[in-house]
Amino acid sequence: MATDRRSPVDDTEAFATTVGLYVLGEISLGKAAERVGVTRWEMEELLQEAGVEIRLGPQSREDLDDEVDAALDIE
């Protein structure tokens, strides 16, 4: 049964670029979410729907810093 849910992503090209950067390991999940204007959890779901393997946990110190910055930015 398919759900009728609209994607929170407005710019397909920006989303595709962001997914590419995430897949290449250039940006973290938190940074990817920030780039397309969704929450980290929405981004994880969008990536899973696109068939992208989710990397859990930061892969570098820079990734850790990005994750902390994204977490502190939540209001």
PyMOL Python script that loads the backbone (N, CA, C, O; Angstrom):
from pymol import cmd

cmd.read_pdbstr("""\
ATOM      1  N   MET A   1       0.840  -1.178   0.000  1.00  0.00           N
ATOM      2  CA  MET A   1       0.000   0.000   0.000  1.00  0.00           C
ATOM      3  C   MET A   1       0.888   1.245   0.000  1.00  0.00           C
ATOM      4  O   MET A   1       1.690   1.433   0.915  1.00  0.00           O
ATOM      5  N   ALA A   2       0.755   2.067  -0.984  1.00  0.00           N
ATOM      6  CA  ALA A   2       1.576   3.267  -1.107  1.00  0.00           C
ATOM      7  C   ALA A   2       0.981   4.388  -0.269  1.00  0.00           C
ATOM      8  O   ALA A   2      -0.235   4.505  -0.123  1.00  0.00           O
ATOM      9  N   THR A   3       1.865   5.203   0.274  1.00  0.00           N
ATOM     10  CA  THR A   3       1.398   6.355   1.029  1.00  0.00           C
ATOM     11  C   THR A   3       1.450   7.575   0.138  1.00  0.00           C
ATOM     12  O   THR A   3       2.322   7.686  -0.723  1.00  0.00           O
ATOM     13  N   ASP A   4       0.535   8.474   0.336  1.00  0.00           N
ATOM     14  CA  ASP A   4       0.501   9.716  -0.430  1.00  0.00           C
ATOM     15  C   ASP A   4       1.132  10.797   0.433  1.00  0.00           C
ATOM     16  O   ASP A   4       0.437  11.546   1.120  1.00  0.00           O
ATOM     17  N   ARG A   5       2.454  10.868   0.391  1.00  0.00           N
ATOM     18  CA  ARG A   5       3.185  11.797   1.227  1.00  0.00           C
ATOM     19  C   ARG A   5       4.066  12.645   0.344  1.00  0.00           C
ATOM     20  O   ARG A   5       4.812  12.124  -0.484  1.00  0.00           O
ATOM     21  N   ARG A   6       3.985  13.939   0.515  1.00  0.00           N
ATOM     22  CA  ARG A   6       4.821  14.850  -0.265  1.00  0.00           C
ATOM     23  C   ARG A   6       6.193  14.965   0.377  1.00  0.00           C
ATOM     24  O   ARG A   6       6.325  14.982   1.601  1.00  0.00           O
ATOM     25  N   SER A   7       7.197  15.044  -0.460  1.00  0.00           N
ATOM     26  CA  SER A   7       8.567  15.180   0.022  1.00  0.00           C
ATOM     27  C   SER A   7       8.783  16.591   0.561  1.00  0.00           C
ATOM     28  O   SER A   7       8.314  17.560  -0.036  1.00  0.00           O
ATOM     29  N   PRO A   8       9.492  16.714   1.688  1.00  0.00           N
ATOM     30  CA  PRO A   8       9.795  18.050   2.211  1.00  0.00           C
ATOM     31  C   PRO A   8      10.884  18.765   1.412  1.00  0.00           C
ATOM     32  O   PRO A   8      11.200  19.919   1.700  1.00  0.00           O
ATOM     33  N   VAL A   9      11.462  18.095   0.410  1.00  0.00           N
ATOM     34  CA  VAL A   9      12.547  18.670  -0.379  1.00  0.00           C
ATOM     35  C   VAL A   9      11.959  19.360  -1.606  1.00  0.00           C
ATOM     36  O   VAL A   9      11.254  18.738  -2.400  1.00  0.00           O
ATOM     37  N   ASP A  10      12.256  20.657  -1.752  1.00  0.00           N
ATOM     38  CA  ASP A  10      11.717  21.440  -2.863  1.00  0.00           C
ATOM     39  C   ASP A  10      12.631  21.436  -4.091  1.00  0.00           C
ATOM     40  O   ASP A  10      12.139  21.490  -5.218  1.00  0.00           O
ATOM     41  N   ASP A  11      13.928  21.374  -3.898  1.00  0.00           N
ATOM     42  CA  ASP A  11      14.888  21.501  -4.986  1.00  0.00           C
ATOM     43  C   ASP A  11      15.536  20.148  -5.265  1.00  0.00           C
ATOM     44  O   ASP A  11      16.430  19.717  -4.536  1.00  0.00           O
ATOM     45  N   THR A  12      15.078  19.480  -6.330  1.00  0.00           N
ATOM     46  CA  THR A  12      15.564  18.144  -6.657  1.00  0.00           C
ATOM     47  C   THR A  12      17.060  18.137  -6.954  1.00  0.00           C
ATOM     48  O   THR A  12      17.766  17.215  -6.547  1.00  0.00           O
ATOM     49  N   GLU A  13      17.544  19.144  -7.651  1.00  0.00           N
ATOM     50  CA  GLU A  13      18.971  19.195  -7.991  1.00  0.00           C
ATOM     51  C   GLU A  13      19.830  19.348  -6.740  1.00  0.00           C
ATOM     52  O   GLU A  13      20.859  18.684  -6.611  1.00  0.00           O
ATOM     53  N   ALA A  14      19.418  20.218  -5.817  1.00  0.00           N
ATOM     54  CA  ALA A  14      20.166  20.399  -4.571  1.00  0.00           C
ATOM     55  C   ALA A  14      20.128  19.117  -3.743  1.00  0.00           C
ATOM     56  O   ALA A  14      21.120  18.757  -3.109  1.00  0.00           O
ATOM     57  N   PHE A  15      18.993  18.430  -3.746  1.00  0.00           N
ATOM     58  CA  PHE A  15      18.874  17.173  -3.009  1.00  0.00           C
ATOM     59  C   PHE A  15      19.815  16.128  -3.612  1.00  0.00           C
ATOM     60  O   PHE A  15      20.521  15.432  -2.882  1.00  0.00           O
ATOM     61  N   ALA A  16      19.825  16.020  -4.933  1.00  0.00           N
ATOM     62  CA  ALA A  16      20.688  15.041  -5.602  1.00  0.00           C
ATOM     63  C   ALA A  16      22.165  15.325  -5.312  1.00  0.00           C
ATOM     64  O   ALA A  16      22.941  14.401  -5.066  1.00  0.00           O
ATOM     65  N   THR A  17      22.544  16.587  -5.342  1.00  0.00           N
ATOM     66  CA  THR A  17      23.924  16.960  -5.032  1.00  0.00           C
ATOM     67  C   THR A  17      24.261  16.594  -3.596  1.00  0.00           C
ATOM     68  O   THR A  17      25.340  16.069  -3.318  1.00  0.00           O
ATOM     69  N   THR A  18      23.348  16.869  -2.694  1.00  0.00           N
ATOM     70  CA  THR A  18      23.556  16.558  -1.285  1.00  0.00           C
ATOM     71  C   THR A  18      23.686  15.058  -1.072  1.00  0.00           C
ATOM     72  O   THR A  18      24.555  14.612  -0.323  1.00  0.00           O
ATOM     73  N   VAL A  19      22.836  14.279  -1.721  1.00  0.00           N
ATOM     74  CA  VAL A  19      22.916  12.818  -1.608  1.00  0.00           C
ATOM     75  C   VAL A  19      24.276  12.340  -2.121  1.00  0.00           C
ATOM     76  O   VAL A  19      24.912  11.482  -1.508  1.00  0.00           O
ATOM     77  N   GLY A  20      24.708  12.893  -3.234  1.00  0.00           N
ATOM     78  CA  GLY A  20      26.009  12.520  -3.780  1.00  0.00           C
ATOM     79  C   GLY A  20      27.138  12.816  -2.815  1.00  0.00           C
ATOM     80  O   GLY A  20      28.025  11.984  -2.623  1.00  0.00           O
ATOM     81  N   LEU A  21      27.117  13.985  -2.209  1.00  0.00           N
ATOM     82  CA  LEU A  21      28.148  14.341  -1.240  1.00  0.00           C
ATOM     83  C   LEU A  21      28.110  13.414  -0.032  1.00  0.00           C
ATOM     84  O   LEU A  21      29.152  13.027   0.497  1.00  0.00           O
ATOM     85  N   TYR A  22      26.898  13.060   0.402  1.00  0.00           N
ATOM     86  CA  TYR A  22      26.763  12.141   1.536  1.00  0.00           C
ATOM     87  C   TYR A  22      27.314  10.757   1.178  1.00  0.00           C
ATOM     88  O   TYR A  22      28.065  10.166   1.953  1.00  0.00           O
ATOM     89  N   VAL A  23      26.942  10.250   0.014  1.00  0.00           N
ATOM     90  CA  VAL A  23      27.397   8.926  -0.419  1.00  0.00           C
ATOM     91  C   VAL A  23      28.921   8.885  -0.517  1.00  0.00           C
ATOM     92  O   VAL A  23      29.540   7.882  -0.160  1.00  0.00           O
ATOM     93  N   LEU A  24      29.519   9.961  -0.995  1.00  0.00           N
ATOM     94  CA  LEU A  24      30.977  10.028  -1.121  1.00  0.00           C
ATOM     95  C   LEU A  24      31.673  10.238   0.218  1.00  0.00           C
ATOM     96  O   LEU A  24      32.900  10.176   0.300  1.00  0.00           O
ATOM     97  N   GLY A  25      30.894  10.487   1.264  1.00  0.00           N
ATOM     98  CA  GLY A  25      31.478  10.701   2.579  1.00  0.00           C
ATOM     99  C   GLY A  25      32.004  12.106   2.793  1.00  0.00           C
ATOM    100  O   GLY A  25      32.757  12.357   3.734  1.00  0.00           O
ATOM    101  N   GLU A  26      31.608  13.022   1.920  1.00  0.00           N
ATOM    102  CA  GLU A  26      32.082  14.400   2.017  1.00  0.00           C
ATOM    103  C   GLU A  26      31.344  15.190   3.099  1.00  0.00           C
ATOM    104  O   GLU A  26      31.891  16.141   3.657  1.00  0.00           O
ATOM    105  N   ILE A  27      30.101  14.797   3.395  1.00  0.00           N
ATOM    106  CA  ILE A  27      29.316  15.469   4.421  1.00  0.00           C
ATOM    107  C   ILE A  27      28.630  14.424   5.295  1.00  0.00           C
ATOM    108  O   ILE A  27      28.424  13.283   4.884  1.00  0.00           O
ATOM    109  N   SER A  28      28.288  14.837   6.491  1.00  0.00           N
ATOM    110  CA  SER A  28      27.612  13.958   7.442  1.00  0.00           C
ATOM    111  C   SER A  28      26.095  13.981   7.200  1.00  0.00           C
ATOM    112  O   SER A  28      25.588  14.781   6.413  1.00  0.00           O
ATOM    113  N   LEU A  29      25.403  13.103   7.881  1.00  0.00           N
ATOM    114  CA  LEU A  29      23.941  13.069   7.797  1.00  0.00           C
ATOM    115  C   LEU A  29      23.348  14.384   8.285  1.00  0.00           C
ATOM    116  O   LEU A  29      22.417  14.914   7.678  1.00  0.00           O
ATOM    117  N   GLY A  30      23.888  14.907   9.381  1.00  0.00           N
ATOM    118  CA  GLY A  30      23.406  16.184   9.911  1.00  0.00           C
ATOM    119  C   GLY A  30      23.622  17.331   8.937  1.00  0.00           C
ATOM    120  O   GLY A  30      22.745  18.177   8.763  1.00  0.00           O
ATOM    121  N   LYS A  31      24.793  17.362   8.300  1.00  0.00           N
ATOM    122  CA  LYS A  31      25.092  18.416   7.327  1.00  0.00           C
ATOM    123  C   LYS A  31      24.208  18.267   6.090  1.00  0.00           C
ATOM    124  O   LYS A  31      23.763  19.264   5.520  1.00  0.00           O
ATOM    125  N   ALA A  32      23.953  17.030   5.676  1.00  0.00           N
ATOM    126  CA  ALA A  32      23.059  16.789   4.537  1.00  0.00           C
ATOM    127  C   ALA A  32      21.658  17.319   4.843  1.00  0.00           C
ATOM    128  O   ALA A  32      21.033  17.972   4.007  1.00  0.00           O
ATOM    129  N   ALA A  33      21.180  17.031   6.041  1.00  0.00           N
ATOM    130  CA  ALA A  33      19.855  17.515   6.446  1.00  0.00           C
ATOM    131  C   ALA A  33      19.812  19.037   6.438  1.00  0.00           C
ATOM    132  O   ALA A  33      18.851  19.641   5.960  1.00  0.00           O
ATOM    133  N   GLU A  34      20.852  19.643   6.969  1.00  0.00           N
ATOM    134  CA  GLU A  34      20.935  21.098   7.013  1.00  0.00           C
ATOM    135  C   GLU A  34      20.903  21.696   5.604  1.00  0.00           C
ATOM    136  O   GLU A  34      20.229  22.698   5.365  1.00  0.00           O
ATOM    137  N   ARG A  35      21.631  21.079   4.680  1.00  0.00           N
ATOM    138  CA  ARG A  35      21.705  21.589   3.303  1.00  0.00           C
ATOM    139  C   ARG A  35      20.359  21.583   2.599  1.00  0.00           C
ATOM    140  O   ARG A  35      20.079  22.482   1.806  1.00  0.00           O
ATOM    141  N   VAL A  36      19.510  20.579   2.873  1.00  0.00           N
ATOM    142  CA  VAL A  36      18.226  20.506   2.171  1.00  0.00           C
ATOM    143  C   VAL A  36      17.059  21.009   3.015  1.00  0.00           C
ATOM    144  O   VAL A  36      15.915  21.011   2.558  1.00  0.00           O
ATOM    145  N   GLY A  37      17.344  21.433   4.242  1.00  0.00           N
ATOM    146  CA  GLY A  37      16.310  22.065   5.065  1.00  0.00           C
ATOM    147  C   GLY A  37      15.326  21.109   5.706  1.00  0.00           C
ATOM    148  O   GLY A  37      14.143  21.422   5.837  1.00  0.00           O
ATOM    149  N   VAL A  38      15.811  19.947   6.105  1.00  0.00           N
ATOM    150  CA  VAL A  38      14.959  18.982   6.800  1.00  0.00           C
ATOM    151  C   VAL A  38      15.658  18.566   8.093  1.00  0.00           C
ATOM    152  O   VAL A  38      16.824  18.893   8.312  1.00  0.00           O
ATOM    153  N   THR A  39      14.932  17.842   8.946  1.00  0.00           N
ATOM    154  CA  THR A  39      15.565  17.343  10.159  1.00  0.00           C
ATOM    155  C   THR A  39      16.477  16.180   9.815  1.00  0.00           C
ATOM    156  O   THR A  39      16.394  15.611   8.727  1.00  0.00           O
ATOM    157  N   ARG A  40      17.335  15.838  10.739  1.00  0.00           N
ATOM    158  CA  ARG A  40      18.243  14.706  10.559  1.00  0.00           C
ATOM    159  C   ARG A  40      17.455  13.422  10.355  1.00  0.00           C
ATOM    160  O   ARG A  40      17.843  12.568   9.557  1.00  0.00           O
ATOM    161  N   TRP A  41      16.355  13.288  11.070  1.00  0.00           N
ATOM    162  CA  TRP A  41      15.536  12.083  10.965  1.00  0.00           C
ATOM    163  C   TRP A  41      14.793  12.015   9.631  1.00  0.00           C
ATOM    164  O   TRP A  41      14.639  10.938   9.054  1.00  0.00           O
ATOM    165  N   GLU A  42      14.331  13.173   9.145  1.00  0.00           N
ATOM    166  CA  GLU A  42      13.710  13.207   7.817  1.00  0.00           C
ATOM    167  C   GLU A  42      14.730  12.863   6.736  1.00  0.00           C
ATOM    168  O   GLU A  42      14.423  12.152   5.779  1.00  0.00           O
ATOM    169  N   MET A  43      15.956  13.383   6.903  1.00  0.00           N
ATOM    170  CA  MET A  43      16.996  13.106   5.914  1.00  0.00           C
ATOM    171  C   MET A  43      17.328  11.624   5.898  1.00  0.00           C
ATOM    172  O   MET A  43      17.504  11.040   4.829  1.00  0.00           O
ATOM    173  N   GLU A  44      17.414  11.016   7.063  1.00  0.00           N
ATOM    174  CA  GLU A  44      17.688   9.581   7.135  1.00  0.00           C
ATOM    175  C   GLU A  44      16.605   8.795   6.394  1.00  0.00           C
ATOM    176  O   GLU A  44      16.906   7.864   5.648  1.00  0.00           O
ATOM    177  N   GLU A  45      15.356   9.174   6.604  1.00  0.00           N
ATOM    178  CA  GLU A  45      14.251   8.504   5.927  1.00  0.00           C
ATOM    179  C   GLU A  45      14.308   8.713   4.413  1.00  0.00           C
ATOM    180  O   GLU A  45      14.081   7.780   3.644  1.00  0.00           O
ATOM    181  N   LEU A  46      14.608   9.933   3.994  1.00  0.00           N
ATOM    182  CA  LEU A  46      14.703  10.225   2.559  1.00  0.00           C
ATOM    183  C   LEU A  46      15.821   9.415   1.904  1.00  0.00           C
ATOM    184  O   LEU A  46      15.654   8.893   0.802  1.00  0.00           O
ATOM    185  N   LEU A  47      16.944   9.316   2.579  1.00  0.00           N
ATOM    186  CA  LEU A  47      18.064   8.544   2.048  1.00  0.00           C
ATOM    187  C   LEU A  47      17.708   7.063   1.964  1.00  0.00           C
ATOM    188  O   LEU A  47      18.020   6.403   0.972  1.00  0.00           O
ATOM    189  N   GLN A  48      17.061   6.545   2.993  1.00  0.00           N
ATOM    190  CA  GLN A  48      16.652   5.139   2.980  1.00  0.00           C
ATOM    191  C   GLN A  48      15.675   4.873   1.834  1.00  0.00           C
ATOM    192  O   GLN A  48      15.772   3.849   1.157  1.00  0.00           O
ATOM    193  N   GLU A  49      14.740   5.790   1.619  1.00  0.00           N
ATOM    194  CA  GLU A  49      13.785   5.646   0.516  1.00  0.00           C
ATOM    195  C   GLU A  49      14.490   5.670  -0.838  1.00  0.00           C
ATOM    196  O   GLU A  49      14.025   5.053  -1.796  1.00  0.00           O
ATOM    197  N   ALA A  50      15.610   6.382  -0.913  1.00  0.00           N
ATOM    198  CA  ALA A  50      16.391   6.459  -2.156  1.00  0.00           C
ATOM    199  C   ALA A  50      17.358   5.287  -2.297  1.00  0.00           C
ATOM    200  O   ALA A  50      18.073   5.187  -3.294  1.00  0.00           O
ATOM    201  N   GLY A  51      17.380   4.401  -1.299  1.00  0.00           N
ATOM    202  CA  GLY A  51      18.240   3.232  -1.363  1.00  0.00           C
ATOM    203  C   GLY A  51      19.680   3.484  -0.948  1.00  0.00           C
ATOM    204  O   GLY A  51      20.573   2.703  -1.278  1.00  0.00           O
ATOM    205  N   VAL A  52      19.907   4.572  -0.226  1.00  0.00           N
ATOM    206  CA  VAL A  52      21.255   4.929   0.210  1.00  0.00           C
ATOM    207  C   VAL A  52      21.520   4.311   1.575  1.00  0.00           C
ATOM    208  O   VAL A  52      20.693   4.411   2.481  1.00  0.00           O
ATOM    209  N   GLU A  53      22.685   3.667   1.719  1.00  0.00           N
ATOM    210  CA  GLU A  53      23.069   3.087   3.000  1.00  0.00           C
ATOM    211  C   GLU A  53      23.434   4.202   3.973  1.00  0.00           C
ATOM    212  O   GLU A  53      24.226   5.088   3.651  1.00  0.00           O
ATOM    213  N   ILE A  54      22.855   4.147   5.150  1.00  0.00           N
ATOM    214  CA  ILE A  54      23.084   5.171   6.165  1.00  0.00           C
ATOM    215  C   ILE A  54      24.353   4.831   6.943  1.00  0.00           C
ATOM    216  O   ILE A  54      24.525   3.711   7.423  1.00  0.00           O
ATOM    217  N   ARG A  55      25.234   5.817   7.056  1.00  0.00           N
ATOM    218  CA  ARG A  55      26.430   5.672   7.893  1.00  0.00           C
ATOM    219  C   ARG A  55      26.067   6.184   9.278  1.00  0.00           C
ATOM    220  O   ARG A  55      25.725   7.355   9.440  1.00  0.00           O
ATOM    221  N   LEU A  56      26.141   5.316  10.271  1.00  0.00           N
ATOM    222  CA  LEU A  56      25.804   5.726  11.625  1.00  0.00           C
ATOM    223  C   LEU A  56      27.047   6.186  12.361  1.00  0.00           C
ATOM    224  O   LEU A  56      28.091   5.535  12.313  1.00  0.00           O
ATOM    225  N   GLY A  57      26.928   7.289  13.026  1.00  0.00           N
ATOM    226  CA  GLY A  57      28.046   7.830  13.779  1.00  0.00           C
ATOM    227  C   GLY A  57      28.978   8.629  12.898  1.00  0.00           C
ATOM    228  O   GLY A  57      29.065   8.395  11.693  1.00  0.00           O
ATOM    229  N   PRO A  58      29.668   9.567  13.499  1.00  0.00           N
ATOM    230  CA  PRO A  58      30.604  10.395  12.738  1.00  0.00           C
ATOM    231  C   PRO A  58      31.772   9.564  12.230  1.00  0.00           C
ATOM    232  O   PRO A  58      32.238   8.648  12.909  1.00  0.00           O
ATOM    233  N   GLN A  59      32.238   9.887  11.039  1.00  0.00           N
ATOM    234  CA  GLN A  59      33.348   9.179  10.416  1.00  0.00           C
ATOM    235  C   GLN A  59      34.688   9.878  10.648  1.00  0.00           C
ATOM    236  O   GLN A  59      35.749   9.306  10.399  1.00  0.00           O
ATOM    237  N   SER A  60      34.625  11.131  11.133  1.00  0.00           N
ATOM    238  CA  SER A  60      35.841  11.894  11.391  1.00  0.00           C
ATOM    239  C   SER A  60      35.541  12.932  12.468  1.00  0.00           C
ATOM    240  O   SER A  60      34.393  13.106  12.875  1.00  0.00           O
ATOM    241  N   ARG A  61      36.570  13.607  12.914  1.00  0.00           N
ATOM    242  CA  ARG A  61      36.398  14.678  13.910  1.00  0.00           C
ATOM    243  C   ARG A  61      35.526  15.789  13.330  1.00  0.00           C
ATOM    244  O   ARG A  61      34.680  16.347  14.030  1.00  0.00           O
ATOM    245  N   GLU A  62      35.732  16.109  12.057  1.00  0.00           N
ATOM    246  CA  GLU A  62      34.925  17.145  11.403  1.00  0.00           C
ATOM    247  C   GLU A  62      33.454  16.733  11.365  1.00  0.00           C
ATOM    248  O   GLU A  62      32.571  17.556  11.609  1.00  0.00           O
ATOM    249  N   ASP A  63      33.188  15.461  11.061  1.00  0.00           N
ATOM    250  CA  ASP A  63      31.813  14.959  11.076  1.00  0.00           C
ATOM    251  C   ASP A  63      31.209  15.092  12.466  1.00  0.00           C
ATOM    252  O   ASP A  63      30.049  15.478  12.610  1.00  0.00           O
ATOM    253  N   LEU A  64      31.991  14.773  13.484  1.00  0.00           N
ATOM    254  CA  LEU A  64      31.518  14.893  14.867  1.00  0.00           C
ATOM    255  C   LEU A  64      31.170  16.344  15.178  1.00  0.00           C
ATOM    256  O   LEU A  64      30.127  16.621  15.769  1.00  0.00           O
ATOM    257  N   ASP A  65      32.033  17.262  14.785  1.00  0.00           N
ATOM    258  CA  ASP A  65      31.772  18.687  15.007  1.00  0.00           C
ATOM    259  C   ASP A  65      30.504  19.131  14.279  1.00  0.00           C
ATOM    260  O   ASP A  65      29.718  19.901  14.830  1.00  0.00           O
ATOM    261  N   ASP A  66      30.292  18.655  13.045  1.00  0.00           N
ATOM    262  CA  ASP A  66      29.088  18.987  12.283  1.00  0.00           C
ATOM    263  C   ASP A  66      27.838  18.463  12.987  1.00  0.00           C
ATOM    264  O   ASP A  66      26.823  19.154  13.064  1.00  0.00           O
ATOM    265  N   GLU A  67      27.921  17.237  13.499  1.00  0.00           N
ATOM    266  CA  GLU A  67      26.781  16.639  14.201  1.00  0.00           C
ATOM    267  C   GLU A  67      26.452  17.429  15.474  1.00  0.00           C
ATOM    268  O   GLU A  67      25.283  17.671  15.777  1.00  0.00           O
ATOM    269  N   VAL A  68      27.478  17.822  16.205  1.00  0.00           N
ATOM    270  CA  VAL A  68      27.263  18.608  17.419  1.00  0.00           C
ATOM    271  C   VAL A  68      26.650  19.956  17.067  1.00  0.00           C
ATOM    272  O   VAL A  68      25.702  20.388  17.724  1.00  0.00           O
ATOM    273  N   ASP A  69      27.168  20.629  16.048  1.00  0.00           N
ATOM    274  CA  ASP A  69      26.615  21.907  15.612  1.00  0.00           C
ATOM    275  C   ASP A  69      25.155  21.773  15.216  1.00  0.00           C
ATOM    276  O   ASP A  69      24.333  22.609  15.589  1.00  0.00           O
ATOM    277  N   ALA A  70      24.826  20.737  14.470  1.00  0.00           N
ATOM    278  CA  ALA A  70      23.431  20.514  14.047  1.00  0.00           C
ATOM    279  C   ALA A  70      22.551  20.256  15.258  1.00  0.00           C
ATOM    280  O   ALA A  70      21.428  20.757  15.316  1.00  0.00           O
ATOM    281  N   ALA A  71      23.033  19.488  16.224  1.00  0.00           N
ATOM    282  CA  ALA A  71      22.254  19.183  17.419  1.00  0.00           C
ATOM    283  C   ALA A  71      22.027  20.438  18.253  1.00  0.00           C
ATOM    284  O   ALA A  71      20.937  20.625  18.794  1.00  0.00           O
ATOM    285  N   LEU A  72      23.026  21.293  18.366  1.00  0.00           N
ATOM    286  CA  LEU A  72      22.892  22.512  19.145  1.00  0.00           C
ATOM    287  C   LEU A  72      21.987  23.535  18.465  1.00  0.00           C
ATOM    288  O   LEU A  72      21.473  24.441  19.121  1.00  0.00           O
ATOM    289  N   ASP A  73      21.790  23.398  17.162  1.00  0.00           N
ATOM    290  CA  ASP A  73      20.970  24.337  16.397  1.00  0.00           C
ATOM    291  C   ASP A  73      19.477  24.016  16.490  1.00  0.00           C
ATOM    292  O   ASP A  73      18.646  24.804  16.037  1.00  0.00           O
ATOM    293  N   ILE A  74      19.131  22.868  17.074  1.00  0.00           N
ATOM    294  CA  ILE A  74      17.720  22.473  17.203  1.00  0.00           C
ATOM    295  C   ILE A  74      17.068  23.346  18.261  1.00  0.00           C
ATOM    296  O   ILE A  74      17.592  23.505  19.364  1.00  0.00           O
ATOM    297  N   GLU A  75      15.912  23.912  17.909  1.00  0.00           N
ATOM    298  CA  GLU A  75      15.210  24.775  18.867  1.00  0.00           C
ATOM    299  C   GLU A  75      13.949  24.133  19.331  1.00  0.00           C
ATOM    300  O   GLU A  75      13.224  24.711  20.141  1.00  0.00           O
TER     301      GLU A  75
END
""", "prot")
cmd.dss("prot")
cmd.show_as("cartoon", "prot")
cmd.util.cbc("prot")
cmd.orient("prot")
